[in-house]
Amino acid sequence: MTDPVQIRPLAPGDLDAARDIYNQAVETSLASWDLVPLSPAQWRDWLAQHSSGGQVVLVATAGDELLGFAAYGPFRSKAGFSDTVEDSIYLRPTARGQGLGGRLLGQLTDQAASRGVHVMVAALAAENLASIRLHDRLGFQVSGRLPQVGQKFGRWLDLVLMTRRLDDRPPAAPLGAGAAAGPMP
């Protein structure tokens, strides 16, 4: 029997459906800490950040319906973080609880590893227990908790950081004697 769910790279025809899924999460959940839905231009910017430089955006579809998507983008902008990415996973409410998030995250980590990513980070609302359990099942470990660093729906939110190392390679050689000196954050 053929699996009705297909996971593939994002295509231009998926943009509106993916934005709808994301905006639904913005309005109703702690999966995103955006406070207002993204406009089409803001959505294109978000996607550009998560699909440039060899980064990946995957979608899950059943027939013509987009069920969800997963992406990774830069963790931080400093050059020293270039081998670390942060994941994002968003599903339609009707697609949750069926193992689809795990399939997307599994393929996302495989894609990231094949592109030389060293560590993937998940930054999750401490109240988002389903996402914390999902990441734990796929080998992510809790690496820290930042109390009350964000707010949404009229309350302060704690952020849980989870990480998964995707390879065992050593760090790159230093660039030179002055490499350690430079501008402060």
Backbone as JSON Lines, residues from 0, in Angstrom:
{"i":0,"aa":"M","n":[0.85,-1.19,0.0],"ca":[0.0,0.0,0.0],"c":[0.89,1.25,0.0]}
{"i":1,"aa":"T","n":[0.56,2.21,-0.8],"ca":[1.32,3.44,-0.9],"c":[0.92,4.41,0.21]}
{"i":2,"aa":"D","n":[1.93,5.03,0.81],"ca":[1.69,6.03,1.86],"c":[1.05,7.25,1.21]}
{"i":3,"aa":"P","n":[-0.11,7.69,1.7],"ca":[-0.74,8.86,1.1],"c":[-0.03,10.17,1.4]}
{"i":4,"aa":"V","n":[0.84,10.18,2.42],"ca":[1.56,11.39,2.79],"c":[2.92,11.39,2.09]}
{"i":5,"aa":"Q","n":[3.19,12.47,1.4],"ca":[4.47,12.65,0.73],"c":[5.21,13.8,1.39]}
{"i":6,"aa":"I","n":[6.5,13.63,1.59],"ca":[7.34,14.71,2.11],"c":[8.3,15.09,1.01]}
{"i":7,"aa":"R","n":[8.34,16.38,0.7],"ca":[9.15,16.86,-0.42],"c":[9.56,18.3,-0.15]}
{"i":8,"aa":"P","n":[10.5,18.83,-0.95],"ca":[10.86,20.24,-0.8],"c":[9.69,21.17,-1.11]}
{"i":9,"aa":"L","n":[9.69,22.31,-0.46],"ca":[8.69,23.35,-0.71],"c":[8.74,23.76,-2.17]}
{"i":10,"aa":"A","n":[7.58,23.92,-2.77],"ca":[7.47,24.4,-4.15],"c":[6.73,25.74,-4.14]}
{"i":11,"aa":"P","n":[6.9,26.56,-5.18],"ca":[6.23,27.86,-5.2],"c":[4.71,27.79,-4.97]}
{"i":12,"aa":"G","n":[4.07,26.73,-5.44],"ca":[2.64,26.59,-5.25],"c":[2.22,26.3,-3.82]}
{"i":13,"aa":"D","n":[3.18,26.04,-2.94],"ca":[2.89,25.73,-1.54],"c":[2.87,26.96,-0.64]}
{"i":14,"aa":"L","n":[3.29,28.1,-1.17],"ca":[3.54,29.27,-0.31],"c":[2.31,29.72,0.46]}
{"i":15,"aa":"D","n":[1.17,29.86,-0.21],"ca":[-0.02,30.35,0.49],"c":[-0.51,29.39,1.56]}
{"i":16,"aa":"A","n":[-0.52,28.08,1.25],"ca":[-0.98,27.1,2.24],"c":[-0.04,27.05,3.43]}
{"i":17,"aa":"A","n":[1.27,27.12,3.19],"ca":[2.23,27.11,4.3],"c":[2.06,28.35,5.16]}
{"i":18,"aa":"R","n":[1.84,29.49,4.53],"ca":[1.61,30.74,5.29],"c":[0.34,30.63,6.13]}
{"i":19,"aa":"D","n":[-0.71,30.03,5.58],"ca":[-1.94,29.84,6.34],"c":[-1.7,28.99,7.59]}
{"i":20,"aa":"I","n":[-0.92,27.91,7.43],"ca":[-0.62,27.04,8.58],"c":[0.18,27.83,9.62]}
{"i":21,"aa":"Y","n":[1.19,28.57,9.15],"ca":[2.0,29.35,10.08],"c":[1.14,30.39,10.81]}
{"i":22,"aa":"N","n":[0.34,31.13,10.06],"ca":[-0.47,32.19,10.68],"c":[-1.5,31.62,11.65]}
{"i":23,"aa":"Q","n":[-2.02,30.43,11.37],"ca":[-2.95,29.8,12.3],"c":[-2.22,29.51,13.61]}
{"i":24,"aa":"A","n":[-0.96,29.07,13.51],"ca":[-0.17,28.82,14.72],"c":[0.12,30.12,15.47]}
{"i":25,"aa":"V","n":[0.37,31.19,14.74],"ca":[0.6,32.5,15.38],"c":[-0.62,32.9,16.19]}
{"i":26,"aa":"E","n":[-1.79,32.73,15.63],"ca":[-3.02,33.2,16.27],"c":[-3.51,32.32,17.42]}
{"i":27,"aa":"T","n":[-3.13,31.02,17.42],"ca":[-3.76,30.1,18.36],"c":[-2.82,29.31,19.25]}
{"i":28,"aa":"S","n":[-1.5,29.41,19.05],"ca":[-0.62,28.51,19.79],"c":[0.65,29.22,20.23]}
{"i":29,"aa":"L","n":[1.47,28.49,20.96],"ca":[2.78,28.97,21.39],"c":[3.89,28.43,20.49]}
{"i":30,"aa":"A","n":[3.54,27.79,19.38],"ca":[4.55,27.26,18.46],"c":[5.38,28.4,17.85]}
{"i":31,"aa":"S","n":[4.75,29.53,17.61],"ca":[5.45,30.72,17.14],"c":[5.22,31.84,18.15]}
{"i":32,"aa":"W","n":[6.26,32.62,18.38],"ca":[6.1,33.76,19.29],"c":[5.86,35.05,18.52]}
{"i":33,"aa":"D","n":[5.6,34.95,17.21],"ca":[5.08,36.12,16.51],"c":[3.73,36.46,17.14]}
{"i":34,"aa":"L","n":[3.4,37.74,17.19],"ca":[2.16,38.15,17.84],"c":[1.04,38.45,16.85]}
{"i":35,"aa":"V","n":[1.39,38.72,15.61],"ca":[0.39,38.98,14.58],"c":[0.75,38.15,13.35]}
{"i":36,"aa":"P","n":[-0.26,37.75,12.58],"ca":[0.0,36.95,11.38],"c":[0.93,37.69,10.41]}
{"i":37,"aa":"L","n":[1.69,36.92,9.65],"ca":[2.63,37.51,8.69],"c":[1.93,37.87,7.39]}
{"i":38,"aa":"S","n":[2.28,39.02,6.86],"ca":[1.79,39.43,5.54],"c":[2.49,38.58,4.48]}
{"i":39,"aa":"P","n":[2.0,38.59,3.25],"ca":[2.71,37.85,2.19],"c":[4.17,38.28,2.05]}
{"i":40,"aa":"A","n":[4.48,39.56,2.17],"ca":[5.87,40.02,2.05],"c":[6.71,39.52,3.22]}
{"i":41,"aa":"Q","n":[6.17,39.58,4.44],"ca":[6.91,39.07,5.6],"c":[7.12,37.57,5.48]}
{"i":42,"aa":"W","n":[6.14,36.87,4.95],"ca":[6.25,35.43,4.78],"c":[7.35,35.08,3.76]}
{"i":43,"aa":"R","n":[7.41,35.82,2.67],"ca":[8.47,35.6,1.69],"c":[9.84,35.83,2.33]}
{"i":44,"aa":"D","n":[9.95,36.86,3.18],"ca":[11.22,37.11,3.89],"c":[11.57,35.95,4.81]}
{"i":45,"aa":"W","n":[10.59,35.44,5.56],"ca":[10.82,34.31,6.46],"c":[11.31,33.1,5.66]}
{"i":46,"aa":"L","n":[10.62,32.81,4.55],"ca":[11.01,31.67,3.73],"c":[12.38,31.86,3.11]}
{"i":47,"aa":"A","n":[12.69,33.06,2.69],"ca":[14.01,33.32,2.11],"c":[15.1,33.05,3.14]}
{"i":48,"aa":"Q","n":[14.87,33.44,4.38],"ca":[15.85,33.21,5.44],"c":[16.02,31.72,5.71]}
{"i":49,"aa":"H","n":[14.96,30.93,5.54],"ca":[15.0,29.51,5.86],"c":[15.28,28.63,4.63]}
{"i":50,"aa":"S","n":[15.5,29.22,3.48],"ca":[15.78,28.39,2.31],"c":[16.97,28.89,1.51]}
{"i":51,"aa":"S","n":[17.77,29.76,2.1],"ca":[18.96,30.25,1.41],"c":[20.19,29.53,1.93]}
{"i":52,"aa":"G","n":[21.25,29.58,1.18],"ca":[22.52,29.02,1.63],"c":[22.48,27.54,1.94]}
{"i":53,"aa":"G","n":[21.72,26.77,1.18],"ca":[21.67,25.32,1.39],"c":[20.74,24.87,2.49]}
{"i":54,"aa":"Q","n":[19.98,25.79,3.08],"ca":[19.02,25.4,4.11],"c":[17.78,24.81,3.44]}
{"i":55,"aa":"V","n":[16.94,24.17,4.21],"ca":[15.88,23.34,3.66],"c":[14.51,23.72,4.23]}
{"i":56,"aa":"V","n":[13.51,23.72,3.37],"ca":[12.11,23.78,3.8],"c":[11.42,22.58,3.17]}
{"i":57,"aa":"L","n":[10.85,21.72,4.01],"ca":[10.14,20.53,3.55],"c":[8.65,20.69,3.84]}
{"i":58,"aa":"V","n":[7.82,20.1,2.98],"ca":[6.39,20.1,3.19],"c":[5.89,18.66,3.2]}
{"i":59,"aa":"A","n":[4.8,18.45,3.92],"ca":[4.1,17.17,3.93],"c":[2.76,17.39,3.26]}
{"i":60,"aa":"T","n":[2.45,16.55,2.28],"ca":[1.2,16.69,1.55],"c":[0.48,15.34,1.5]}
{"i":61,"aa":"A","n":[-0.83,15.42,1.37],"ca":[-1.67,14.25,1.08],"c":[-2.57,14.7,-0.05]}
{"i":62,"aa":"G","n":[-2.34,14.15,-1.22],"ca":[-3.07,14.64,-2.39],"c":[-2.7,16.09,-2.64]}
{"i":63,"aa":"D","n":[-3.71,16.92,-2.74],"ca":[-3.49,18.35,-2.98],"c":[-3.41,19.17,-1.69]}
{"i":64,"aa":"E","n":[-3.55,18.53,-0.54],"ca":[-3.57,19.27,0.73],"c":[-2.19,19.32,1.36]}
{"i":65,"aa":"L","n":[-1.77,20.52,1.73],"ca":[-0.52,20.7,2.48],"c":[-0.86,20.52,3.95]}
{"i":66,"aa":"L","n":[-0.23,19.52,4.59],"ca":[-0.54,19.18,5.97],"c":[0.35,19.89,6.97]}
{"i":67,"aa":"G","n":[1.56,20.25,6.52],"ca":[2.5,20.9,7.41],"c":[3.82,21.12,6.73]}
{"i":68,"aa":"F","n":[4.73,21.75,7.46],"ca":[6.06,21.99,6.91],"c":[7.07,22.04,8.03]}
{"i":69,"aa":"A","n":[8.31,21.83,7.65],"ca":[9.44,21.92,8.58],"c":[10.57,22.63,7.86]}
{"i":70,"aa":"A","n":[11.31,23.42,8.61],"ca":[12.4,24.19,8.02],"c":[13.49,24.36,9.05]}
{"i":71,"aa":"Y","n":[14.67,24.7,8.56],"ca":[15.69,25.18,9.47],"c":[16.31,26.43,8.89]}
{"i":72,"aa":"G","n":[16.73,27.29,9.79],"ca":[17.34,28.55,9.4],"c":[18.47,28.86,10.35]}
{"i":73,"aa":"P","n":[19.09,30.0,10.16],"ca":[20.23,30.37,11.01],"c":[19.84,30.39,12.49]}
{"i":74,"aa":"F","n":[20.75,29.92,13.33],"ca":[20.52,29.99,14.77],"c":[20.83,31.39,15.27]}
{"i":75,"aa":"R","n":[21.99,31.92,14.91],"ca":[22.38,33.29,15.24],"c":[23.18,33.81,14.07]}
{"i":76,"aa":"S","n":[23.32,35.11,13.97],"ca":[23.93,35.71,12.79],"c":[25.46,35.77,12.81]}
{"i":77,"aa":"K","n":[26.09,35.59,13.95],"ca":[27.55,35.65,14.03],"c":[28.17,34.48,13.29]}
{"i":78,"aa":"A","n":[29.33,34.7,12.66],"ca":[29.99,33.69,11.84],"c":[30.32,32.42,12.61]}
{"i":79,"aa":"G","n":[30.61,32.54,13.87],"ca":[30.96,31.37,14.67],"c":[29.81,30.39,14.84]}
{"i":80,"aa":"F","n":[28.59,30.8,14.54],"ca":[27.41,29.92,14.63],"c":[27.04,29.32,13.27]}
{"i":81,"aa":"S","n":[27.89,29.46,12.27],"ca":[27.51,29.07,10.9],"c":[27.2,27.59,10.74]}
{"i":82,"aa":"D","n":[27.64,26.73,11.64],"ca":[27.37,25.29,11.54],"c":[26.23,24.85,12.45]}
{"i":83,"aa":"T","n":[25.5,25.81,13.0],"ca":[24.37,25.54,13.88],"c":[23.11,26.17,13.29]}
{"i":84,"aa":"V","n":[22.01,25.42,13.32],"ca":[20.74,25.9,12.78],"c":[19.64,25.7,13.81]}
{"i":85,"aa":"E","n":[18.52,26.39,13.58],"ca":[17.34,26.24,14.43],"c":[16.2,25.71,13.59]}
{"i":86,"aa":"D","n":[15.5,24.7,14.12],"ca":[14.4,24.11,13.35],"c":[13.06,24.76,13.67]}
{"i":87,"aa":"S","n":[12.12,24.6,12.75],"ca":[10.74,25.05,12.9],"c":[9.84,23.98,12.29]}
{"i":88,"aa":"I","n":[8.77,23.62,12.99],"ca":[7.82,22.63,12.48],"c":[6.42,23.16,12.75]}
{"i":89,"aa":"Y","n":[5.6,23.15,11.72],"ca":[4.21,23.61,11.85],"c":[3.29,22.65,11.12]}
{"i":90,"aa":"L","n":[2.21,22.24,11.8],"ca":[1.24,21.31,11.23],"c":[-0.17,21.88,11.31]}
{"i":91,"aa":"R","n":[-1.0,21.51,10.34],"ca":[-2.43,21.81,10.48],"c":[-2.94,21.11,11.74]}
{"i":92,"aa":"P","n":[-3.89,21.69,12.44],"ca":[-4.4,21.02,13.64],"c":[-4.9,19.6,13.36]}
{"i":93,"aa":"T","n":[-5.51,19.37,12.21],"ca":[-6.03,18.04,11.87],"c":[-4.92,17.04,11.57]}
{"i":94,"aa":"A","n":[-3.7,17.5,11.38],"ca":[-2.58,16.6,11.06],"c":[-1.72,16.28,12.28]}
{"i":95,"aa":"R","n":[-2.05,16.83,13.43],"ca":[-1.26,16.61,14.64],"c":[-1.59,15.25,15.25]}
{"i":96,"aa":"G","n":[-0.61,14.7,15.98],"ca":[-0.83,13.45,16.69],"c":[-0.81,12.21,15.83]}
{"i":97,"aa":"Q","n":[-0.33,12.3,14.61],"ca":[-0.32,11.16,13.69],"c":[1.1,10.76,13.27]}
{"i":98,"aa":"G","n":[2.11,11.31,13.94],"ca":[3.48,10.98,13.61],"c":[4.1,11.81,12.51]}
{"i":99,"aa":"L","n":[3.34,12.74,11.97],"ca":[3.83,13.54,10.85],"c":[4.95,14.49,11.27]}
{"i":100,"aa":"G","n":[4.85,15.08,12.46],"ca":[5.92,15.96,12.95],"c":[7.23,15.21,13.06]}
{"i":101,"aa":"G","n":[7.19,13.98,13.53],"ca":[8.4,13.17,13.64],"c":[8.99,12.83,12.29]}
{"i":102,"aa":"R","n":[8.13,12.55,11.33],"ca":[8.63,12.26,9.97],"c":[9.29,13.5,9.37]}
{"i":103,"aa":"L","n":[8.64,14.64,9.53],"ca":[9.23,15.88,9.0],"c":[10.55,16.2,9.69]}
{"i":104,"aa":"L","n":[10.57,16.13,11.02],"ca":[11.79,16.46,11.74],"c":[12.91,15.46,11.42]}
{"i":105,"aa":"G","n":[12.57,14.19,11.29],"ca":[13.56,13.19,10.93],"c":[14.2,13.48,9.58]}
{"i":106,"aa":"Q","n":[13.38,13.81,8.59],"ca":[13.94,14.13,7.28],"c":[14.7,15.45,7.32]}
{"i":107,"aa":"L","n":[14.23,16.39,8.12],"ca":[14.92,17.67,8.23],"c":[16.32,17.49,8.83]}
{"i":108,"aa":"T","n":[16.43,16.7,9.89],"ca":[17.75,16.47,10.48],"c":[18.66,15.71,9.52]}
{"i":109,"aa":"D","n":[18.1,14.76,8.76],"ca":[18.9,14.04,7.76],"c":[19.42,15.01,6.7]}
{"i":110,"aa":"Q","n":[18.56,15.9,6.22],"ca":[18.97,16.88,5.21],"c":[20.04,17.81,5.77]}
{"i":111,"aa":"A","n":[19.85,18.25,7.0],"ca":[20.82,19.16,7.62],"c":[22.18,18.47,7.77]}
{"i":112,"aa":"A","n":[22.17,17.23,8.24],"ca":[23.42,16.49,8.41],"c":[24.13,16.32,7.07]}
{"i":113,"aa":"S","n":[23.37,16.03,6.02],"ca":[24.0,15.84,4.71],"c":[24.57,17.14,4.14]}
{"i":114,"aa":"R","n":[24.16,18.27,4.68],"ca":[24.66,19.57,4.24],"c":[25.72,20.14,5.2]}
{"i":115,"aa":"G","n":[26.19,19.33,6.13],"ca":[27.28,19.75,6.98],"c":[26.89,20.52,8.23]}
{"i":116,"aa":"V","n":[25.63,20.46,8.61],"ca":[25.22,21.11,9.86],"c":[25.75,20.29,11.03]}
{"i":117,"aa":"H","n":[26.31,20.96,12.0],"ca":[26.88,20.27,13.16],"c":[25.86,20.09,14.28]}
{"i":118,"aa":"V","n":[25.09,21.14,14.59],"ca":[24.11,21.09,15.67],"c":[22.81,21.72,15.2]}
{"i":119,"aa":"M","n":[21.69,21.08,15.55],"ca":[20.37,21.66,15.33],"c":[19.8,22.03,16.69]}
{"i":120,"aa":"V","n":[19.23,23.22,16.78],"ca":[18.65,23.74,18.01],"c":[17.14,23.83,17.83]}
{"i":121,"aa":"A","n":[16.41,23.5,18.88],"ca":[14.97,23.76,18.95],"c":[14.76,24.73,20.09]}
{"i":122,"aa":"A","n":[14.09,25.84,19.83],"ca":[13.75,26.83,20.85],"c":[12.24,26.77,21.03]}
{"i":123,"aa":"L","n":[11.79,26.22,22.15],"ca":[10.39,25.87,22.33],"c":[9.81,26.51,23.59]}
{"i":124,"aa":"A","n":[8.55,26.89,23.49],"ca":[7.85,27.34,24.7],"c":[7.82,26.19,25.69]}
{"i":125,"aa":"A","n":[8.15,26.47,26.94],"ca":[8.18,25.41,27.95],"c":[6.82,24.72,28.08]}
{"i":126,"aa":"E","n":[5.75,25.43,27.74],"ca":[4.41,24.86,27.82],"c":[4.08,23.96,26.63]}
{"i":127,"aa":"N","n":[4.91,23.98,25.59],"ca":[4.65,23.21,24.38],"c":[5.19,21.79,24.56]}
{"i":128,"aa":"L","n":[4.53,21.04,25.43],"ca":[5.01,19.72,25.8],"c":[5.03,18.75,24.63]}
{"i":129,"aa":"A","n":[4.09,18.86,23.71],"ca":[4.08,17.95,22.56],"c":[5.34,18.13,21.72]}
{"i":130,"aa":"S","n":[5.75,19.36,21.51],"ca":[6.96,19.6,20.71],"c":[8.22,19.2,21.48]}
{"i":131,"aa":"I","n":[8.22,19.4,22.77],"ca":[9.36,18.96,23.58],"c":[9.48,17.44,23.51]}
{"i":132,"aa":"R","n":[8.36,16.72,23.65],"ca":[8.39,15.26,23.55],"c":[8.83,14.8,22.16]}
{"i":133,"aa":"L","n":[8.36,15.48,21.12],"ca":[8.76,15.13,19.75],"c":[10.27,15.24,19.59]}
{"i":134,"aa":"H","n":[10.83,16.36,20.0],"ca":[12.27,16.55,19.87],"c":[13.05,15.54,20.72]}
{"i":135,"aa":"D","n":[12.55,15.25,21.89],"ca":[13.2,14.26,22.76],"c":[13.23,12.89,22.07]}
{"i":136,"aa":"R","n":[12.12,12.48,21.47],"ca":[12.06,11.18,20.77],"c":[13.07,11.11,19.64]}
{"i":137,"aa":"L","n":[13.41,12.25,19.04],"ca":[14.34,12.26,17.91],"c":[15.76,12.62,18.33]}
{"i":138,"aa":"G","n":[16.07,12.45,19.6],"ca":[17.45,12.56,20.05],"c":[17.9,13.93,20.49]}
{"i":139,"aa":"F","n":[17.0,14.89,20.59],"ca":[17.36,16.21,21.11],"c":[17.4,16.13,22.63]}
{"i":140,"aa":"Q","n":[18.29,16.92,23.23],"ca":[18.41,16.96,24.68],"c":[18.15,18.39,25.15]}
{"i":141,"aa":"V","n":[17.5,18.51,26.31],"ca":[17.3,19.83,26.89],"c":[18.67,20.38,27.27]}
{"i":142,"aa":"S","n":[18.96,21.58,26.75],"ca":[20.25,22.21,26.99],"c":[20.14,23.46,27.84]}
{"i":143,"aa":"G","n":[18.93,23.92,28.08],"ca":[18.76,25.1,28.91],"c":[17.33,25.56,28.95]}
{"i":144,"aa":"R","n":[17.07,26.41,29.91],"ca":[15.74,27.03,30.06],"c":[15.97,28.48,30.39]}
{"i":145,"aa":"L","n":[15.32,29.35,29.65],"ca":[15.42,30.79,29.86],"c":[14.07,31.28,30.38]}
{"i":146,"aa":"P","n":[13.99,31.63,31.67],"ca":[12.7,32.02,32.25],"c":[12.23,33.4,31.78]}
{"i":147,"aa":"Q","n":[10.96,33.46,31.44],"ca":[10.24,34.7,31.14],"c":[10.95,35.58,30.11]}
{"i":148,"aa":"V","n":[11.49,34.98,29.04],"ca":[12.18,35.76,28.02],"c":[11.25,36.23,26.9]}
{"i":149,"aa":"G","n":[10.01,35.76,26.9],"ca":[9.05,36.18,25.88],"c":[7.67,36.3,26.48]}
{"i":150,"aa":"Q","n":[6.76,36.84,25.66],"ca":[5.39,36.95,26.12],"c":[4.44,36.76,24.95]}
{"i":151,"aa":"K","n":[3.3,36.19,25.27],"ca":[2.24,35.99,24.29],"c":[0.97,35.67,25.06]}
{"i":152,"aa":"F","n":[-0.15,36.06,24.51],"ca":[-1.45,35.8,25.11],"c":[-1.54,36.32,26.54]}
{"i":153,"aa":"G","n":[-0.85,37.44,26.83],"ca":[-0.96,38.09,28.12],"c":[-0.19,37.43,29.24]}
{"i":154,"aa":"R","n":[0.79,36.6,28.91],"ca":[1.59,35.99,29.98],"c":[3.04,35.85,29.54]}
{"i":155,"aa":"W","n":[3.93,35.78,30.54],"ca":[5.35,35.57,30.29],"c":[5.58,34.11,29.95]}
{"i":156,"aa":"L","n":[6.55,33.88,29.06],"ca":[6.85,32.52,28.61],"c":[8.31,32.17,28.87]}
{"i":157,"aa":"D","n":[8.51,30.95,29.32],"ca":[9.86,30.4,29.43],"c":[10.21,29.73,28.1]}
{"i":158,"aa":"L","n":[11.48,29.8,27.74],"ca":[11.97,29.18,26.51],"c":[12.86,28.0,26.89]}
{"i":159,"aa":"V","n":[12.56,26.84,26.32],"ca":[13.4,25.65,26.5],"c":[14.23,25.49,25.24]}
{"i":160,"aa":"L","n":[15.55,25.36,25.44],"ca":[16.45,25.11,24.32],"c":[16.81,23.63,24.32]}
{"i":161,"aa":"M","n":[16.64,22.99,23.17],"ca":[17.01,21.59,22.99],"c":[18.0,21.53,21.83]}
{"i":162,"aa":"T","n":[18.97,20.64,21.92],"ca":[19.98,20.53,20.87],"c":[20.2,19.07,20.5]}
{"i":163,"aa":"R","n":[20.62,18.91,19.25],"ca":[21.03,17.58,18.77],"c":[22.27,17.76,17.9]}
{"i":164,"aa":"R","n":[23.34,17.09,18.28],"ca":[24.55,17.12,17.46],"c":[24.37,16.15,16.3]}
{"i":165,"aa":"L","n":[24.66,16.62,15.08],"ca":[24.43,15.82,13.89],"c":[25.69,15.19,13.32]}
{"i":166,"aa":"D","n":[26.86,15.6,13.81],"ca":[28.11,14.98,13.38],"c":[29.14,15.09,14.49]}
{"i":167,"aa":"D","n":[30.27,14.44,14.3],"ca":[31.32,14.42,15.31],"c":[32.6,15.11,14.85]}
{"i":168,"aa":"R","n":[32.52,15.94,13.84],"ca":[33.74,16.55,13.3],"c":[34.3,17.6,14.26]}
{"i":169,"aa":"P","n":[35.6,17.82,14.18],"ca":[36.22,18.85,15.02],"c":[35.92,20.24,14.45]}
{"i":170,"aa":"P","n":[36.12,21.28,15.26],"ca":[35.91,22.65,14.76],"c":[36.96,23.0,13.71]}
{"i":171,"aa":"A","n":[36.65,23.99,12.91],"ca":[37.6,24.46,11.9],"c":[38.82,25.07,12.58]}
{"i":172,"aa":"A","n":[39.92,25.04,11.87],"ca":[41.16,25.65,12.38],"c":[40.98,27.16,12.52]}
{"i":173,"aa":"P","n":[41.62,27.78,13.5],"ca":[41.53,29.24,13.65],"c":[42.01,29.95,12.39]}
{"i":174,"aa":"L","n":[41.46,31.11,12.15],"ca":[41.8,31.88,10.96],"c":[43.14,32.59,11.06]}
{"i":175,"aa":"G","n":[43.67,32.75,12.21],"ca":[44.93,33.45,12.39],"c":[45.04,34.0,13.78]}
{"i":176,"aa":"A","n":[46.17,34.63,14.04],"ca":[46.44,35.13,15.4],"c":[45.4,36.13,15.85]}
{"i":177,"aa":"G","n":[44.86,36.95,14.97],"ca":[43.91,37.98,15.36],"c":[42.46,37.51,15.28]}
{"i":178,"aa":"A","n":[42.24,36.24,14.99],"ca":[40.87,35.75,14.79],"c":[40.01,35.91,16.03]}
{"i":179,"aa":"A","n":[40.61,35.78,17.22],"ca":[39.81,35.85,18.44],"c":[39.38,37.28,18.75]}
{"i":180,"aa":"A","n":[40.14,38.24,18.29],"ca":[39.79,39.64,18.57],"c":[38.78,40.11,17.53]}
{"i":181,"aa":"G","n":[37.93,40.99,17.91],"ca":[36.94,41.51,16.98],"c":[35.85,42.23,17.73]}
{"i":182,"aa":"P","n":[34.84,42.67,17.0],"ca":[33.76,43.43,17.65],"c":[32.99,42.57,18.63]}
{"i":183,"aa":"M","n":[32.54,43.18,19.67],"ca":[31.7,42.53,20.66],"c":[30.27,42.54,20.15]}
{"i":184,"aa":"P","n":[29.42,41.66,20.72],"ca":[28.02,41.6,20.28],"c":[27.3,42.91,20.48]}
